[in-house]
Amino acid sequence: MTPRLFDLSSTWHLPATPVGVWAIIADVDMSWPSWWPDCSFAAPLVRTEPRSTSQEDVLKATTSCLNFKAVLGYTLTVSIHPTKVVTPSEIEFDAGGHLEGTGRVTLSPEANGTATRMDIEWKVRPTQRWMNLLAPIAAPAFTAAHTLMMRRGQTGLRRALEKGTTELQK
């Protein structure tokens, strides 16, 4: 039996320029756990020797292993390894661990460049037996849990952006 493909999309509207959003989401030290309430490090970052010191090359040489805690009580451990980086507008990545597949984050300016639309796409299959067994009946619950976790991530990123803007104004 082939595990079910989850094609998950989210759109976040953020009160900062794409460059401001990029500075947080593409941080080479992976700051996501500092602003995303459902995200924590599962392991230290793994970094191979980058081709250069550019942000793009450092990101492509880095694999993050993160835990994402779902409201339903389970935690998924997912590795994220960027495969394509276009500053400050796009990151494509491979996902591994409890979810295997690919993802993409795209930033687009809104409100004459003062705000950003962030589109997030995940195309993943669960690797855990229990998820695959329950997927035929629990897929709507898994999708709803993902939507809530993403909404909490958007709220956390908005707060981080607002905090950064306030600190810049001081």
DRENPA-3360 file (N, C-alpha, C; in nm, 2 decimals, always signed):
BEGIN
1 = MTPRLFDL = +0.08/-0.12/+0.00/+0.00/+0.00/+0.00/+0.09/+0.12/+0.00 ~ +0.07/+0.21/-0.10/+0.14/+0.34/-0.10/+0.08/+0.44/+0.00 ~ +0.17/+0.50/+0.08/+0.12/+0.60/+0.17/+0.05/+0.71/+0.10 ~ -0.06/+0.76/+0.17/-0.13/+0.87/+0.11/-0.05/+1.00/+0.09 ~ -0.06/+1.07/-0.02/+0.00/+1.19/-0.04/-0.08/+1.30/+0.01 ~ -0.02/+1.38/+0.10/-0.09/+1.50/+0.15/-0.03/+1.62/+0.08 ~ -0.12/+1.69/+0.01/-0.09/+1.81/-0.07/-0.14/+1.93/+0.01 ~ -0.06/+1.99/+0.09/-0.10/+2.09/+0.19/-0.05/+2.23/+0.15;
9 = SSTWHLPA = -0.14/+2.32/+0.15/-0.10/+2.46/+0.11/-0.15/+2.56/+0.22 ~ -0.07/+2.66/+0.24/-0.11/+2.77/+0.33/-0.06/+2.90/+0.27 ~ -0.14/+3.00/+0.30/-0.10/+3.14/+0.26/-0.10/+3.23/+0.38 ~ +0.01/+3.29/+0.41/+0.03/+3.38/+0.52/+0.04/+3.52/+0.47 ~ -0.03/+3.62/+0.53/-0.02/+3.76/+0.50/+0.06/+3.82/+0.61 ~ +0.17/+3.88/+0.58/+0.26/+3.93/+0.69/+0.29/+4.08/+0.68 ~ +0.30/+4.15/+0.79/+0.31/+4.30/+0.79/+0.46/+4.34/+0.78 ~ +0.53/+4.29/+0.67/+0.67/+4.33/+0.65/+0.70/+4.31/+0.51;
17 = TPVGVWAI = +0.81/+4.37/+0.46/+0.85/+4.35/+0.32/+0.90/+4.21/+0.30 ~ +0.91/+4.16/+0.18/+0.97/+4.03/+0.16/+1.11/+4.02/+0.21 ~ +1.19/+4.12/+0.21/+1.32/+4.12/+0.26/+1.32/+4.10/+0.41 ~ +1.23/+4.17/+0.48/+1.21/+4.15/+0.63/+1.17/+4.01/+0.66 ~ +1.07/+3.95/+0.59/+1.02/+3.82/+0.62/+1.14/+3.72/+0.59 ~ +1.21/+3.74/+0.48/+1.32/+3.65/+0.44/+1.42/+3.64/+0.55 ~ +1.45/+3.76/+0.61/+1.56/+3.76/+0.71/+1.53/+3.67/+0.83 ~ +1.40/+3.64/+0.85/+1.36/+3.55/+0.96/+1.34/+3.41/+0.91;
25 = IADVDMSW = +1.27/+3.39/+0.80/+1.25/+3.25/+0.76/+1.37/+3.18/+0.70 ~ +1.46/+3.26/+0.65/+1.58/+3.20/+0.58/+1.70/+3.22/+0.67 ~ +1.69/+3.24/+0.79/+1.80/+3.25/+0.89/+1.89/+3.13/+0.88 ~ +2.01/+3.14/+0.85/+2.10/+3.02/+0.84/+2.11/+2.94/+0.97 ~ +2.08/+3.00/+1.09/+2.08/+2.94/+1.21/+1.94/+2.88/+1.25 ~ +1.85/+2.89/+1.16/+1.71/+2.83/+1.18/+1.65/+2.88/+1.31 ~ +1.59/+3.00/+1.30/+1.53/+3.06/+1.42/+1.38/+3.02/+1.44 ~ +1.33/+2.93/+1.35/+1.18/+2.90/+1.36/+1.14/+2.86/+1.51;
33 = PSWWPDCS = +1.21/+2.78/+1.58/+1.16/+2.75/+1.71/+1.15/+2.86/+1.81 ~ +1.22/+2.97/+1.78/+1.20/+3.09/+1.87/+1.07/+3.17/+1.85 ~ +1.01/+3.15/+1.73/+0.88/+3.22/+1.71/+0.76/+3.13/+1.68 ~ +0.79/+3.00/+1.65/+0.68/+2.91/+1.61/+0.65/+2.83/+1.74 ~ +0.53/+2.84/+1.80/+0.50/+2.77/+1.93/+0.50/+2.62/+1.92 ~ +0.47/+2.56/+1.80/+0.46/+2.42/+1.79/+0.58/+2.36/+1.73 ~ +0.69/+2.43/+1.72/+0.82/+2.39/+1.65/+0.93/+2.39/+1.75 ~ +1.01/+2.28/+1.75/+1.13/+2.28/+1.84/+1.24/+2.20/+1.76;
41 = FAAPLVRT = +1.36/+2.21/+1.80/+1.47/+2.14/+1.74/+1.46/+1.99/+1.79 ~ +1.47/+1.90/+1.70/+1.48/+1.76/+1.73/+1.63/+1.72/+1.74 ~ +1.71/+1.79/+1.67/+1.86/+1.76/+1.67/+1.93/+1.89/+1.63 ~ +2.06/+1.90/+1.66/+2.13/+2.02/+1.61/+2.13/+2.02/+1.45 ~ +2.15/+2.14/+1.40/+2.16/+2.16/+1.26/+2.28/+2.08/+1.21 ~ +2.27/+2.02/+1.09/+2.37/+1.95/+1.02/+2.41/+2.04/+0.90 ~ +2.54/+2.07/+0.89/+2.59/+2.16/+0.78/+2.71/+2.10/+0.72 ~ +2.70/+2.07/+0.59/+2.82/+2.03/+0.52/+2.89/+2.15/+0.47;
49 = EPRSTSQE = +3.01/+2.13/+0.41/+3.09/+2.25/+0.36/+3.01/+2.32/+0.25 ~ +2.97/+2.44/+0.27/+2.90/+2.51/+0.16/+3.00/+2.55/+0.05 ~ +2.94/+2.56/-0.07/+3.02/+2.60/-0.19/+3.08/+2.73/-0.18 ~ +3.01/+2.82/-0.11/+3.06/+2.96/-0.08/+3.00/+3.01/+0.05 ~ +3.03/+3.13/+0.09/+2.97/+3.18/+0.21/+2.84/+3.26/+0.19 ~ +2.79/+3.25/+0.06/+2.66/+3.32/+0.04/+2.55/+3.25/+0.12 ~ +2.45/+3.33/+0.15/+2.33/+3.27/+0.23/+2.27/+3.15/+0.15 ~ +2.26/+3.17/+0.02/+2.20/+3.06/-0.06/+2.28/+2.93/-0.04;
57 = DVLKATTS = +2.41/+2.94/-0.06/+2.49/+2.82/-0.05/+2.50/+2.76/+0.10 ~ +2.50/+2.85/+0.20/+2.50/+2.80/+0.33/+2.36/+2.73/+0.36 ~ +2.25/+2.79/+0.32/+2.12/+2.72/+0.34/+2.12/+2.59/+0.27 ~ +2.17/+2.58/+0.15/+2.16/+2.45/+0.07/+2.26/+2.35/+0.13 ~ +2.35/+2.39/+0.22/+2.44/+2.30/+0.29/+2.39/+2.26/+0.43 ~ +2.27/+2.30/+0.46/+2.22/+2.28/+0.60/+2.09/+2.20/+0.60 ~ +2.09/+2.10/+0.69/+1.97/+2.03/+0.71/+1.92/+2.05/+0.86 ~ +1.79/+2.09/+0.87/+1.73/+2.11/+1.00/+1.65/+1.99/+1.03;
65 = CLNFKAVL = +1.65/+1.95/+1.16/+1.56/+1.84/+1.20/+1.47/+1.90/+1.31 ~ +1.35/+1.91/+1.28/+1.25/+1.98/+1.37/+1.14/+1.89/+1.41 ~ +1.09/+1.92/+1.54/+0.97/+1.86/+1.59/+0.85/+1.95/+1.57 ~ +0.74/+1.90/+1.52/+0.62/+1.98/+1.50/+0.51/+1.91/+1.59 ~ +0.46/+1.98/+1.69/+0.36/+1.92/+1.78/+0.22/+1.96/+1.73 ~ +0.14/+1.85/+1.70/+0.01/+1.87/+1.65/-0.09/+1.88/+1.77 ~ -0.20/+1.96/+1.75/-0.30/+1.97/+1.85/-0.36/+1.84/+1.89 ~ -0.35/+1.74/+1.81/-0.41/+1.61/+1.83/-0.32/+1.53/+1.93;
73 = GYTLTVSI = -0.21/+1.58/+1.97/-0.12/+1.51/+2.07/+0.00/+1.44/+2.01 ~ +0.01/+1.43/+1.88/+0.13/+1.36/+1.83/+0.23/+1.47/+1.79 ~ +0.36/+1.42/+1.78/+0.47/+1.51/+1.73/+0.53/+1.44/+1.61 ~ +0.55/+1.52/+1.51/+0.62/+1.47/+1.38/+0.76/+1.53/+1.38 ~ +0.86/+1.45/+1.36/+0.99/+1.49/+1.34/+1.02/+1.50/+1.19 ~ +1.06/+1.62/+1.14/+1.07/+1.64/+1.00/+1.21/+1.70/+0.97 ~ +1.28/+1.65/+0.88/+1.41/+1.71/+0.84/+1.38/+1.80/+0.71 ~ +1.44/+1.91/+0.71/+1.42/+2.01/+0.60/+1.56/+2.04/+0.54;
81 = HPTKVVTP = +1.57/+2.01/+0.41/+1.70/+2.04/+0.34/+1.67/+2.12/+0.22 ~ +1.71/+2.25/+0.22/+1.69/+2.33/+0.10/+1.76/+2.28/-0.02 ~ +1.69/+2.28/-0.14/+1.75/+2.24/-0.26/+1.76/+2.35/-0.36 ~ +1.68/+2.45/-0.34/+1.68/+2.57/-0.43/+1.65/+2.69/-0.34 ~ +1.74/+2.80/-0.36/+1.72/+2.92/-0.28/+1.73/+3.04/-0.37 ~ +1.63/+3.12/-0.38/+1.63/+3.24/-0.46/+1.60/+3.36/-0.36 ~ +1.71/+3.43/-0.32/+1.69/+3.54/-0.22/+1.62/+3.66/-0.29 ~ +1.52/+3.72/-0.23/+1.45/+3.69/-0.11/+1.31/+3.64/-0.14;
89 = SEIEFDAG = +1.30/+3.55/-0.23/+1.16/+3.51/-0.28/+1.12/+3.37/-0.28 ~ +1.22/+3.27/-0.27/+1.18/+3.13/-0.28/+1.28/+3.04/-0.22 ~ +1.22/+2.94/-0.15/+1.30/+2.83/-0.10/+1.23/+2.70/-0.14 ~ +1.29/+2.61/-0.20/+1.24/+2.47/-0.23/+1.32/+2.38/-0.14 ~ +1.26/+2.27/-0.09/+1.33/+2.18/+0.00/+1.28/+2.04/-0.01 ~ +1.36/+1.95/+0.03/+1.32/+1.81/+0.05/+1.29/+1.79/+0.20 ~ +1.19/+1.71/+0.23/+1.15/+1.68/+0.36/+1.17/+1.53/+0.39 ~ +1.22/+1.49/+0.51/+1.24/+1.36/+0.54/+1.19/+1.33/+0.69;
97 = GHLEGTGR = +1.21/+1.21/+0.74/+1.16/+1.18/+0.87/+1.02/+1.13/+0.87 ~ +0.94/+1.18/+0.96/+0.80/+1.13/+0.96/+0.72/+1.17/+0.84 ~ +0.76/+1.27/+0.77/+0.69/+1.31/+0.65/+0.80/+1.32/+0.54 ~ +0.78/+1.25/+0.43/+0.88/+1.25/+0.32/+0.82/+1.32/+0.20 ~ +0.89/+1.40/+0.13/+0.84/+1.47/+0.01/+0.92/+1.60/-0.01 ~ +0.84/+1.69/-0.06/+0.90/+1.82/-0.10/+0.82/+1.94/-0.05 ~ +0.88/+2.05/-0.04/+0.80/+2.17/-0.01/+0.86/+2.29/-0.08 ~ +0.78/+2.40/-0.07/+0.83/+2.53/-0.13/+0.76/+2.64/-0.06;
105 = VTLSPEAN = +0.84/+2.75/-0.04/+0.79/+2.87/+0.02/+0.82/+2.98/-0.08 ~ +0.72/+3.06/-0.11/+0.74/+3.17/-0.20/+0.69/+3.30/-0.14 ~ +0.77/+3.40/-0.15/+0.73/+3.53/-0.09/+0.70/+3.63/-0.21 ~ +0.59/+3.70/-0.19/+0.55/+3.80/-0.30/+0.51/+3.93/-0.22 ~ +0.55/+4.04/-0.28/+0.51/+4.17/-0.22/+0.37/+4.20/-0.23 ~ +0.31/+4.26/-0.13/+0.17/+4.31/-0.13/+0.17/+4.45/-0.08 ~ +0.06/+4.52/-0.09/+0.04/+4.66/-0.04/+0.16/+4.75/-0.07 ~ +0.19/+4.75/-0.21/+0.29/+4.84/-0.26/+0.43/+4.80/-0.20;
113 = GTATRMDI = +0.45/+4.68/-0.16/+0.58/+4.63/-0.11/+0.60/+4.64/+0.04 ~ +0.49/+4.69/+0.11/+0.51/+4.71/+0.25/+0.46/+4.58/+0.33 ~ +0.40/+4.49/+0.26/+0.36/+4.36/+0.32/+0.40/+4.25/+0.23 ~ +0.38/+4.13/+0.28/+0.42/+4.01/+0.21/+0.32/+3.90/+0.21 ~ +0.30/+3.83/+0.10/+0.22/+3.71/+0.09/+0.32/+3.60/+0.09 ~ +0.31/+3.50/+0.18/+0.39/+3.39/+0.19/+0.31/+3.26/+0.16 ~ +0.34/+3.20/+0.04/+0.27/+3.08/+0.00/+0.36/+2.96/+0.04 ~ +0.30/+2.86/+0.11/+0.37/+2.75/+0.16/+0.31/+2.62/+0.10;
121 = EWKVRPTQ = +0.38/+2.54/+0.03/+0.33/+2.42/-0.03/+0.41/+2.30/+0.03 ~ +0.34/+2.20/+0.07/+0.39/+2.07/+0.12/+0.33/+1.96/+0.03 ~ +0.41/+1.87/-0.02/+0.37/+1.75/-0.09/+0.44/+1.63/-0.02 ~ +0.38/+1.57/+0.08/+0.44/+1.48/+0.17/+0.36/+1.35/+0.19 ~ +0.43/+1.24/+0.22/+0.37/+1.12/+0.26/+0.42/+1.08/+0.40 ~ +0.33/+1.04/+0.49/+0.37/+1.00/+0.62/+0.45/+0.87/+0.61 ~ +0.55/+0.85/+0.70/+0.63/+0.73/+0.70/+0.60/+0.65/+0.82 ~ +0.52/+0.70/+0.92/+0.48/+0.62/+1.03/+0.36/+0.53/+1.00;
129 = RWMNLLAP = +0.38/+0.41/+1.04/+0.28/+0.30/+1.02/+0.14/+0.35/+1.07 ~ +0.13/+0.40/+1.19/+0.00/+0.44/+1.25/-0.07/+0.54/+1.17 ~ +0.01/+0.64/+1.12/-0.05/+0.74/+1.04/-0.10/+0.69/+0.91 ~ -0.03/+0.60/+0.85/-0.07/+0.54/+0.72/-0.19/+0.45/+0.74 ~ -0.20/+0.38/+0.85/-0.32/+0.30/+0.88/-0.44/+0.38/+0.90 ~ -0.43/+0.50/+0.97/-0.54/+0.58/+1.00/-0.58/+0.68/+0.89 ~ -0.48/+0.71/+0.80/-0.50/+0.81/+0.69/-0.64/+0.80/+0.62 ~ -0.68/+0.68/+0.58/-0.81/+0.67/+0.51/-0.93/+0.73/+0.58;
137 = IAAPAFTA = -0.93/+0.73/+0.72/-1.04/+0.79/+0.79/-1.00/+0.91/+0.86 ~ -0.87/+0.93/+0.90/-0.83/+1.04/+0.98/-0.76/+1.15/+0.90 ~ -0.76/+1.14/+0.76/-0.69/+1.25/+0.68/-0.75/+1.38/+0.71 ~ -0.89/+1.40/+0.72/-0.94/+1.53/+0.75/-0.89/+1.59/+0.89 ~ -0.88/+1.50/+0.98/-0.83/+1.54/+1.11/-0.68/+1.58/+1.11 ~ -0.60/+1.50/+1.03/-0.46/+1.54/+1.01/-0.45/+1.67/+0.94 ~ -0.53/+1.69/+0.84/-0.52/+1.82/+0.76/-0.57/+1.94/+0.85 ~ -0.67/+1.92/+0.93/-0.71/+2.02/+1.02/-0.61/+2.06/+1.13;
145 = AHTLMMRR = -0.54/+1.96/+1.18/-0.43/+1.98/+1.28/-0.32/+2.06/+1.21 ~ -0.29/+2.02/+1.08/-0.18/+2.09/+1.01/-0.22/+2.24/+0.99 ~ -0.35/+2.26/+0.96/-0.40/+2.40/+0.93/-0.38/+2.48/+1.06 ~ -0.42/+2.43/+1.18/-0.41/+2.50/+1.30/-0.26/+2.53/+1.34 ~ -0.18/+2.43/+1.32/-0.03/+2.44/+1.35/+0.02/+2.56/+1.26 ~ -0.02/+2.56/+1.13/+0.03/+2.66/+1.04/-0.02/+2.80/+1.08 ~ -0.15/+2.81/+1.13/-0.20/+2.93/+1.17/-0.12/+2.99/+1.29 ~ -0.09/+2.90/+1.38/-0.01/+2.94/+1.50/+0.13/+2.98/+1.46;
153 = GQTGLRRA = +0.19/+2.92/+1.35/+0.31/+2.96/+1.30/+0.31/+3.10/+1.24 ~ +0.20/+3.13/+1.17/+0.18/+3.26/+1.11/+0.17/+3.37/+1.22 ~ +0.09/+3.34/+1.33/+0.08/+3.43/+1.44/+0.22/+3.46/+1.50 ~ +0.30/+3.35/+1.52/+0.43/+3.37/+1.58/+0.52/+3.45/+1.49 ~ +0.52/+3.42/+1.36/+0.60/+3.50/+1.27/+0.56/+3.65/+1.27 ~ +0.43/+3.67/+1.27/+0.38/+3.81/+1.27/+0.43/+3.88/+1.39 ~ +0.43/+3.81/+1.51/+0.48/+3.87/+1.63/+0.63/+3.90/+1.62 ~ +0.70/+3.81/+1.57/+0.85/+3.82/+1.55/+0.88/+3.94/+1.46;
161 = LEKGTTEL = +0.80/+3.96/+1.35/+0.82/+4.07/+1.26/+0.79/+4.20/+1.33 ~ +0.68/+4.20/+1.40/+0.64/+4.33/+1.47/+0.74/+4.36/+1.58 ~ +0.79/+4.26/+1.65/+0.90/+4.29/+1.75/+1.02/+4.34/+1.68 ~ +1.06/+4.29/+1.57/+1.18/+4.33/+1.49/+1.16/+4.48/+1.44 ~ +1.04/+4.51/+1.40/+1.01/+4.65/+1.35/+1.02/+4.74/+1.47 ~ +0.97/+4.70/+1.59/+0.97/+4.79/+1.70/+1.12/+4.81/+1.75 ~ +1.20/+4.70/+1.74/+1.34/+4.72/+1.78/+1.42/+4.81/+1.68 ~ +1.38/+4.80/+1.55/+1.45/+4.89/+1.46/+1.41/+5.03/+1.48;
169 = QK = +1.29/+5.06/+1.53/+1.25/+5.20/+1.55/+1.31/+5.26/+1.67 ~ +1.37/+5.18/+1.76/+1.43/+5.23/+1.89/+1.56/+5.30/+1.86;
% end
